């Protein structure tokens, strides 16, 4: 579970890209970001990365090992 607090929305400089854009200022409860402005795209990308954390990656057998 990811807990995030949205502090505000509007325009600002994205913490990831440094570009002026529309987005939101957020804080994650786990402390990875605090009072940081992200573009909407950056926010979605960061959420995707965070939801992928902790999940085991499947181990695939080499193609030659499969009959």
N, CA, C and O atoms as a GROMACS GRO file, in nm:
protein
  268
    1UNK      N    1   0.085  -0.116   0.000
    1UNK     CA    2   0.000   0.000   0.000
    1UNK      C    3   0.090   0.124   0.000
    1UNK      O    4   0.191   0.130   0.070
    2UNK      N    5   0.051   0.220  -0.080
    2UNK     CA    6   0.124   0.346  -0.088
    2UNK      C    7   0.035   0.456  -0.031
    2UNK      O    8  -0.079   0.474  -0.074
    3UNK      N    9   0.090   0.529   0.066
    3UNK     CA   10   0.014   0.640   0.125
    3UNK      C   11   0.078   0.769   0.080
    3UNK      O   12   0.198   0.792   0.101
    4UNK      N   13  -0.003   0.854   0.018
    4UNK     CA   14   0.046   0.981  -0.034
    4UNK      C   15  -0.050   1.091   0.009
    4UNK      O   16  -0.172   1.072   0.012
    5UNK      N   17   0.006   1.206   0.041
    5UNK     CA   18  -0.074   1.323   0.075
    5UNK      C   19  -0.058   1.425  -0.035
    5UNK      O   20   0.054   1.464  -0.068
    6UNK      N   21  -0.169   1.468  -0.094
    6UNK     CA   22  -0.166   1.573  -0.194
    6UNK      C   23  -0.185   1.705  -0.122
    6UNK      O   24  -0.289   1.730  -0.061
    7UNK      N   25  -0.083   1.788  -0.130
    7UNK     CA   26  -0.085   1.915  -0.059
    7UNK      C   27  -0.146   2.027  -0.141
    7UNK      O   28  -0.213   2.114  -0.087
    8UNK      N   29  -0.123   2.025  -0.273
    8UNK     CA   30  -0.182   2.126  -0.360
    8UNK      C   31  -0.167   2.082  -0.506
    8UNK      O   32  -0.092   1.989  -0.537
    9UNK      N   33  -0.239   2.151  -0.593
    9UNK     CA   34  -0.225   2.131  -0.737
    9UNK      C   35  -0.203   2.267  -0.801
    9UNK      O   36  -0.235   2.371  -0.743
   10UNK      N   37  -0.148   2.265  -0.921
   10UNK     CA   38  -0.124   2.391  -0.991
   10UNK      C   39  -0.004   2.381  -1.083
   10UNK      O   40   0.024   2.275  -1.139
   11UNK      N   41   0.068   2.491  -1.098
   11UNK     CA   42   0.187   2.496  -1.182
   11UNK      C   43   0.311   2.510  -1.095
   11UNK      O   44   0.307   2.568  -0.987
   12UNK      N   45   0.422   2.455  -1.145
   12UNK     CA   46   0.548   2.465  -1.073
   12UNK      C   47   0.658   2.394  -1.149
   12UNK      O   48   0.637   2.345  -1.259
   13UNK      N   49   0.776   2.389  -1.089
   13UNK     CA   50   0.889   2.319  -1.148
   13UNK      C   51   0.891   2.176  -1.096
   13UNK      O   52   0.900   2.152  -0.975
   14UNK      N   53   0.882   2.081  -1.188
   14UNK     CA   54   0.880   1.939  -1.153
   14UNK      C   55   1.013   1.900  -1.088
   14UNK      O   56   1.120   1.934  -1.139
   15UNK      N   57   1.006   1.831  -0.976
   15UNK     CA   58   1.125   1.787  -0.905
   15UNK      C   59   1.205   1.684  -0.985
   15UNK      O   60   1.325   1.670  -0.964
   16UNK      N   61   1.140   1.612  -1.075
   16UNK     CA   62   1.209   1.512  -1.155
   16UNK      C   63   1.274   1.570  -1.280
   16UNK      O   64   1.386   1.534  -1.314
   17UNK      N   65   1.204   1.661  -1.347
   17UNK     CA   66   1.255   1.712  -1.475
   17UNK      C   67   1.308   1.854  -1.468
   17UNK      O   68   1.386   1.895  -1.553
   18UNK      N   69   1.265   1.929  -1.368
   18UNK     CA   70   1.305   2.069  -1.357
   18UNK      C   71   1.227   2.161  -1.449
   18UNK      O   72   1.255   2.281  -1.455
   19UNK      N   73   1.130   2.107  -1.520
   19UNK     CA   74   1.051   2.186  -1.615
   19UNK      C   75   0.929   2.246  -1.548
   19UNK      O   76   0.872   2.189  -1.455
   20UNK      N   77   0.890   2.363  -1.596
   20UNK     CA   78   0.766   2.429  -1.552
   20UNK      C   79   0.649   2.354  -1.615
   20UNK      O   80   0.646   2.335  -1.737
   21UNK      N   81   0.554   2.311  -1.533
   21UNK     CA   82   0.443   2.231  -1.583
   21UNK      C   83   0.328   2.230  -1.483
   21UNK      O   84   0.341   2.279  -1.371
   22UNK      N   85   0.215   2.175  -1.525
   22UNK     CA   86   0.103   2.152  -1.434
   22UNK      C   87   0.130   2.024  -1.355
   22UNK      O   88   0.190   1.930  -1.407
   23UNK      N   89   0.086   2.023  -1.230
   23UNK     CA   90   0.108   1.904  -1.150
   23UNK      C   91   0.055   1.920  -1.009
   23UNK      O   92  -0.044   1.989  -0.986
   24UNK      N   93   0.124   1.855  -0.915
   24UNK     CA   94   0.078   1.856  -0.778
   24UNK      C   95   0.195   1.848  -0.681
   24UNK      O   96   0.302   1.795  -0.713
   25UNK      N   97   0.174   1.902  -0.563
   25UNK     CA   98   0.273   1.895  -0.457
   25UNK      C   99   0.230   1.783  -0.363
   25UNK      O  100   0.117   1.782  -0.314
   26UNK      N  101   0.322   1.689  -0.338
   26UNK     CA  102   0.287   1.570  -0.261
   26UNK      C  103   0.392   1.538  -0.156
   26UNK      O  104   0.504   1.590  -0.158
   27UNK      N  105   0.352   1.452  -0.064
   27UNK     CA  106   0.443   1.389   0.033
   27UNK      C  107   0.404   1.243   0.042
   27UNK      O  108   0.286   1.210   0.051
   28UNK      N  109   0.503   1.154   0.039
   28UNK     CA  110   0.479   1.012   0.062
   28UNK      C  111   0.501   0.983   0.209
   28UNK      O  112   0.594   1.035   0.270
   29UNK      N  113   0.415   0.900   0.267
   29UNK     CA  114   0.427   0.867   0.408
   29UNK      C  115   0.561   0.799   0.440
   29UNK      O  116   0.613   0.814   0.550
   30UNK      N  117   0.616   0.724   0.342
   30UNK     CA  118   0.742   0.654   0.367
   30UNK      C  119   0.864   0.749   0.364
   30UNK      O  120   0.976   0.706   0.388
   31UNK      N  121   0.840   0.877   0.334
   31UNK     CA  122   0.947   0.976   0.338
   31UNK      C  123   1.030   0.989   0.212
   31UNK      O  124   1.125   1.067   0.209
   32UNK      N  125   0.996   0.915   0.106
   32UNK     CA  126   1.075   0.925  -0.017
   32UNK      C  127   1.063   1.063  -0.081
   32UNK      O  128   1.158   1.110  -0.144
   33UNK      N  129   0.950   1.128  -0.066
   33UNK     CA  130   0.932   1.267  -0.111
   33UNK      C  131   0.853   1.341  -0.004
   33UNK      O  132   0.759   1.287   0.055
   34UNK      N  133   0.893   1.465   0.019
   34UNK     CA  134   0.819   1.549   0.114
   34UNK      C  135   0.803   1.687   0.053
   34UNK      O  136   0.900   1.750   0.013
   35UNK      N  137   0.678   1.733   0.047
   35UNK     CA  138   0.648   1.866  -0.006
   35UNK      C  139   0.716   1.889  -0.141
   35UNK      O  140   0.776   1.994  -0.163
   36UNK      N  141   0.706   1.791  -0.230
   36UNK     CA  142   0.771   1.799  -0.361
   36UNK      C  143   0.669   1.816  -0.472
   36UNK      O  144   0.564   1.752  -0.472
   37UNK      N  145   0.700   1.903  -0.567
   37UNK     CA  146   0.613   1.925  -0.681
   37UNK      C  147   0.652   1.830  -0.793
   37UNK      O  148   0.770   1.819  -0.828
   38UNK      N  149   0.552   1.761  -0.848
   38UNK     CA  150   0.572   1.670  -0.961
   38UNK      C  151   0.472   1.703  -1.070
   38UNK      O  152   0.359   1.743  -1.041
   39UNK      N  153   0.513   1.684  -1.194
   39UNK     CA  154   0.417   1.693  -1.304
   39UNK      C  155   0.321   1.576  -1.289
   39UNK      O  156   0.351   1.478  -1.220
   40UNK      N  157   0.206   1.586  -1.354
   40UNK     CA  158   0.111   1.475  -1.348
   40UNK      C  159   0.175   1.349  -1.406
   40UNK      O  160   0.156   1.240  -1.353
   41UNK      N  161   0.249   1.364  -1.514
   41UNK     CA  162   0.315   1.249  -1.576
   41UNK      C  163   0.420   1.191  -1.482
   41UNK      O  164   0.429   1.070  -1.466
   42UNK      N  165   0.500   1.277  -1.419
   42UNK     CA  166   0.601   1.232  -1.325
   42UNK      C  167   0.539   1.159  -1.206
   42UNK      O  168   0.593   1.059  -1.159
   43UNK      N  169   0.427   1.210  -1.158
   43UNK     CA  170   0.356   1.147  -1.047
   43UNK      C  171   0.311   1.007  -1.085
   43UNK      O  172   0.329   0.913  -1.008
   44UNK      N  173   0.251   0.993  -1.204
   44UNK     CA  174   0.206   0.860  -1.249
   44UNK      C  175   0.325   0.765  -1.265
   44UNK      O  176   0.315   0.648  -1.228
   45UNK      N  177   0.436   0.815  -1.320
   45UNK     CA  178   0.554   0.730  -1.337
   45UNK      C  179   0.611   0.686  -1.202
   45UNK      O  180   0.648   0.570  -1.185
   46UNK      N  181   0.616   0.778  -1.108
   46UNK     CA  182   0.668   0.744  -0.976
   46UNK      C  183   0.578   0.642  -0.906
   46UNK      O  184   0.628   0.550  -0.841
   47UNK      N  185   0.448   0.658  -0.918
   47UNK     CA  186   0.356   0.560  -0.860
   47UNK      C  187   0.376   0.422  -0.922
   47UNK      O  188   0.374   0.321  -0.852
   48UNK      N  189   0.397   0.418  -1.053
   48UNK     CA  190   0.420   0.290  -1.121
   48UNK      C  191   0.548   0.225  -1.069
   48UNK      O  192   0.551   0.104  -1.048
   49UNK      N  193   0.651   0.304  -1.048
   49UNK     CA  194   0.776   0.249  -0.995
   49UNK      C  195   0.758   0.199  -0.852
   49UNK      O  196   0.807   0.092  -0.816
   50UNK      N  197   0.688   0.277  -0.771
   50UNK     CA  198   0.669   0.239  -0.632
   50UNK      C  199   0.581   0.115  -0.619
   50UNK      O  200   0.604   0.033  -0.530
   51UNK      N  201   0.482   0.099  -0.702
   51UNK     CA  202   0.397  -0.020  -0.693
   51UNK      C  203   0.471  -0.144  -0.741
   51UNK      O  204   0.433  -0.255  -0.704
   52UNK      N  205   0.573  -0.127  -0.820
   52UNK     CA  206   0.653  -0.240  -0.867
   52UNK      C  207   0.758  -0.283  -0.768
   52UNK      O  208   0.815  -0.392  -0.783
   53UNK      N  209   0.787  -0.201  -0.667
   53UNK     CA  210   0.889  -0.235  -0.568
   53UNK      C  211   0.841  -0.350  -0.480
   53UNK      O  212   0.724  -0.359  -0.444
   54UNK      N  213   0.934  -0.437  -0.448
   54UNK     CA  214   0.903  -0.546  -0.356
   54UNK      C  215   0.840  -0.668  -0.421
   54UNK      O  216   0.824  -0.771  -0.356
   55UNK      N  217   0.806  -0.657  -0.547
   55UNK     CA  218   0.749  -0.772  -0.616
   55UNK      C  219   0.862  -0.855  -0.674
   55UNK      O  220   0.952  -0.801  -0.737
   56UNK      N  221   0.860  -0.986  -0.653
   56UNK     CA  222   0.966  -1.069  -0.709
   56UNK      C  223   0.959  -1.071  -0.860
   56UNK      O  224   0.850  -1.077  -0.918
   57UNK      N  225   1.073  -1.067  -0.922
   57UNK     CA  226   1.077  -1.077  -1.068
   57UNK      C  227   1.080  -1.224  -1.105
   57UNK      O  228   1.156  -1.301  -1.047
   58UNK      N  229   0.998  -1.264  -1.201
   58UNK     CA  230   0.995  -1.405  -1.237
   58UNK      C  231   1.127  -1.447  -1.299
   58UNK      O  232   1.188  -1.373  -1.377
   59UNK      N  233   1.171  -1.567  -1.264
   59UNK     CA  234   1.294  -1.620  -1.321
   59UNK      C  235   1.256  -1.710  -1.437
   59UNK      O  236   1.178  -1.805  -1.422
   60UNK      N  237   1.311  -1.680  -1.551
   60UNK     CA  238   1.282  -1.756  -1.671
   60UNK      C  239   1.395  -1.855  -1.698
   60UNK      O  240   1.513  -1.822  -1.682
   61UNK      N  241   1.360  -1.974  -1.739
   61UNK     CA  242   1.460  -2.072  -1.777
   61UNK      C  243   1.512  -2.038  -1.915
   61UNK      O  244   1.438  -1.987  -1.999
   62UNK      N  245   1.638  -2.066  -1.942
   62UNK     CA  246   1.692  -2.043  -2.076
   62UNK      C  247   1.612  -2.123  -2.179
   62UNK      O  248   1.564  -2.232  -2.150
   63UNK      N  249   1.599  -2.068  -2.298
   63UNK     CA  250   1.520  -2.134  -2.404
   63UNK      C  251   1.570  -2.274  -2.432
   63UNK      O  252   1.490  -2.362  -2.466
   64UNK      N  253   1.701  -2.298  -2.420
   64UNK     CA  254   1.755  -2.431  -2.449
   64UNK      C  255   1.715  -2.534  -2.343
   64UNK      O  256   1.722  -2.654  -2.369
   65UNK      N  257   1.674  -2.489  -2.226
   65UNK     CA  258   1.636  -2.580  -2.118
   65UNK      C  259   1.493  -2.631  -2.134
   65UNK      O  260   1.454  -2.729  -2.070
   66UNK      N  261   1.414  -2.565  -2.218
   66UNK     CA  262   1.276  -2.608  -2.239
   66UNK      C  263   1.269  -2.710  -2.350
   66UNK      O  264   1.323  -2.686  -2.458
   67UNK      N  265   1.204  -2.827  -2.326
   67UNK     CA  266   1.196  -2.929  -2.433
   67UNK      C  267   1.103  -2.891  -2.545
   67UNK      O  268   1.086  -2.967  -2.640
   0.00000   0.00000   0.00000
